[in-house]
Amino acid sequence: MSAANADDIARFRQQLHARPELSESEHDTATAIVARLAPTHPTAVVDRLGTMQTGICAIYDSGIPGPVVLIRAELDALPIQESNTFGHRSKTSGVSHKCGHDGHMATLVAVAEGLHSRPIPRGKVYLLFQPAEETGTGAASVLADERFKDLDPPDAVYAFHNVPKYPLGQVLLRKGLFAQGSVGFIARYRGKTSHSSYPEHGVNPSAAVTELVAAVNRFGETLSESVSAPILGTVSYAQLGVAEKGPNFGTTPGEGVVMGVVRAHKTSDLERVRDELASRAGQLARDAGLEHELSWHEAFAATESDDDCVAAIEAAAAHAELDVGYLDEPFRWSEDFGYFTAAFKGAFFGLGSGADQPQLHDDGYDYPDALIGIGASIYRSIIDRHLGEN
């Protein structure tokens, strides 16, 4: 990629950064992507994918039979107020690209421009711009879309995520599990308030709330023998009663809530933990005479990489003369690309975004433009390994 092209794509990335949109609402972002792809003359563009109707699959067909390679980027931003003051800071209050999806999109645009200037000799490339990764709903929605199902199924699928605190451009690889599966939960309890001097006349959810908090935080220990790989339960929020107008010492609580997330190396283990949490939350409600409801949110499948596809990334990194780091453990965060690696042969990898880079979801984070060309070169090398001349 020439310096002029690199500057142009960096400006586009910065435009995306300045106009972020939340998951399932990425309409203007999708419009901008389609317009930017037009000069690359894709064979076809399947847009309005998914129930949110913001997904885009740009198809580059050589016209010669061969493998189909899919590469994915994400469209959505986060509900975080940006603290940066540079010119391309977010212009949308309370929303910003704090996970680098603006950079991931720009990388795929760079790949598209390369596919136009140097067409593939055989097969097809799908460049998928997927909505709603942050909420875990986008990948599954695209995969369920009949128009996506009507396409020739990909022979290999790839995606990456930038990873702060690692050297810029370092390729992070791991065979098998790359990122854990997870699901969020909200457990709500409803009882009855009473004067605090007569607590026996109320139905107090405090014991259920505190016991559920303790149980979730100990899942990694207490369920270790009933799962095949490590699991983790984390409580992110808990509340008893309502105190909008200040402390209410004279009243026992009549309601309570516990929110959190459970994570597992394997999707089957995640189902086991979900069953345990549901059973425990229900039993605590029954023991205390409480009404209760349990809801699940932002479910992510575990993201597992195929060995052959990992080897293709490794070879691409060597071709680009990039350093490769091998992860001893999977990342604890989740990534909805796991729905793609469950459906197709594929791999996920990390790209270091700088040792001094703020962490993902930090309000001062900004995707390094220097990483766009690096990511594009790796993707093109992967494509060439699959679709080069026999």
HELIX and SHEET records of a PDB file:
HELIX    1   1 ALA A    3  ALA A   18  1                                  16    
HELIX    2   2 HIS A   27  LEU A   37  1                                  11    
HELIX    3   3 ALA A   38  THR A   40  5                                   3    
HELIX    4   4 HIS A  101  SER A  117  1                                  17    
HELIX    5   5 GLY A  138  ALA A  144  1                                   7    
HELIX    6   6 GLU A  146  LYS A  149  1                                   4    
HELIX    7   7 PRO A  199  HIS A  201  5                                   3    
HELIX    8   8 SER A  206  ASN A  217  1                                  12    
HELIX    9   9 PHE A  219  THR A  222  1                                   4    
HELIX   10  10 SER A  224  SER A  226  5                                   3    
HELIX   11  11 THR A  267  ALA A  288  1                                  22    
HELIX   12  12 ASP A  307  HIS A  319  1                                  13    
HELIX   13  13 GLY A  338  ALA A  343  1                                   6    
HELIX   14  14 ALA A  370  LEU A  387  1                                  18    
SHEET    1   A 8 ALA A  44  LEU A  49  0                                        
SHEET    2   A 8 GLY A  55  ASP A  61 -1                                        
SHEET    3   A 8 LYS A 124  GLN A 130 -1                                        
SHEET    4   A 8 VAL A  68  GLU A  74  1                                        
SHEET    5   A 8 ALA A 156  VAL A 163  1                                        
SHEET    6   A 8 GLY A 346  GLY A 352  1                                        
SHEET    7   A 8 VAL A 171  LEU A 173 -1                                        
SHEET    8   A 8 VAL A 324  TYR A 326  1                                        
SHEET    1   B 2 GLY A 176  ALA A 179  0                                        
SHEET    2   B 2 THR A 303  SER A 305 -1                                        
SHEET    1   C 4 ILE A 231  LEU A 240  0                                        
SHEET    2   C 4 GLU A 255  ALA A 264 -1                                        
SHEET    3   C 4 GLY A 181  ARG A 190 -1                                        
SHEET    4   C 4 GLU A 291  PHE A 300 -1                                        
SHEET    1   D 2 SER A 194  HIS A 195  0                                        
SHEET    2   D 2 THR A 251  THR A 252 -1                                        
END                                                                             
